[in-house]
């Protein structure tokens, strides 16, 4: 499994974080498809479609948002950047 990282907003911590999510290991699935003469292809297809979970905050584990909600924009503008 690989890890994708993306800068997103965590509502629990009220700040931007470098969120992470797991991605499928395509090389492993390719090898399994070759060894099983293609019988692994449907599994690989499903894992590729459904395998990547949602982005999560690395420090608190909460789901993160791809945007800053309006209720936090003013609060973040007033706070000094750290």
C-alpha positions as CSV (number, residue, x, y, z in Angstrom):
1,X,0.0,0.0,0.0
2,X,1.2,3.5,-0.9
3,X,0.3,6.7,0.9
4,X,-1.0,9.8,-0.9
5,X,-0.6,13.1,0.9
6,X,-2.6,16.3,0.3
7,X,-3.0,19.6,2.1
8,X,-6.5,19.7,3.6
9,X,-8.5,21.3,6.4
10,X,-9.1,19.4,9.7
11,X,-12.2,20.5,11.6
12,X,-11.1,18.9,14.8
13,X,-7.8,20.9,15.0
14,X,-9.2,23.9,13.1
15,X,-6.1,24.1,10.8
16,X,-4.7,23.0,7.5
17,X,-2.8,19.7,7.8
18,X,-1.0,17.3,5.4
19,X,-3.7,14.7,5.2
20,X,-3.0,11.1,4.2
21,X,-4.8,8.2,2.6
22,X,-3.9,4.6,1.6
23,X,-3.6,3.7,-2.0
24,X,-3.5,0.2,-3.6
25,X,-0.2,-1.4,-4.5
26,X,-0.7,-1.8,-8.3
27,X,2.6,-3.7,-8.9
28,X,1.5,-6.4,-6.5
29,X,-1.9,-6.7,-8.3
30,X,-0.1,-6.8,-11.7
31,X,2.1,-9.7,-10.5
32,X,-0.9,-11.5,-9.0
33,X,-2.8,-11.0,-12.3
34,X,0.1,-12.5,-14.3
35,X,0.6,-15.5,-12.0
36,X,-3.1,-16.3,-11.9
37,X,-3.5,-15.9,-15.7
38,X,-5.8,-12.9,-15.3
39,X,-8.1,-14.4,-12.7
40,X,-7.0,-11.6,-10.3
41,X,-8.1,-8.8,-12.6
42,X,-11.6,-8.4,-11.2
43,X,-10.2,-8.1,-7.7
44,X,-7.7,-5.6,-8.9
45,X,-10.4,-3.6,-10.6
46,X,-12.5,-3.5,-7.4
47,X,-9.6,-2.6,-5.2
48,X,-8.6,0.2,-7.6
49,X,-12.2,1.6,-7.5
50,X,-12.9,1.2,-3.8
51,X,-9.5,0.7,-2.2
52,X,-8.5,4.4,-1.7
53,X,-10.1,5.5,1.5
54,X,-10.8,9.0,2.5
55,X,-8.1,11.5,3.5
56,X,-7.5,11.6,7.3
57,X,-5.6,13.9,9.6
58,X,-2.3,12.3,10.6
59,X,-2.4,13.7,14.2
60,X,-6.0,13.1,15.2
61,X,-7.3,10.6,12.7
62,X,-10.4,12.6,11.8
63,X,-11.7,12.9,8.2
64,X,-10.6,16.1,6.6
65,X,-12.2,18.6,4.2
66,X,-10.8,19.8,0.8
67,X,-11.9,23.3,1.7
68,X,-12.1,25.7,4.7
69,X,-15.7,26.1,5.8
70,X,-17.0,29.7,6.0
71,X,-17.4,29.5,9.8
72,X,-13.6,29.0,10.2
73,X,-12.3,31.5,7.6
74,X,-12.5,34.6,9.8
75,X,-11.0,32.6,12.8
76,X,-8.1,31.5,10.7
77,X,-7.5,35.0,9.2
78,X,-7.2,36.5,12.8
79,X,-4.9,33.7,14.1
80,X,-1.1,34.2,13.6
81,X,0.4,31.5,11.3
82,X,2.6,29.0,13.1
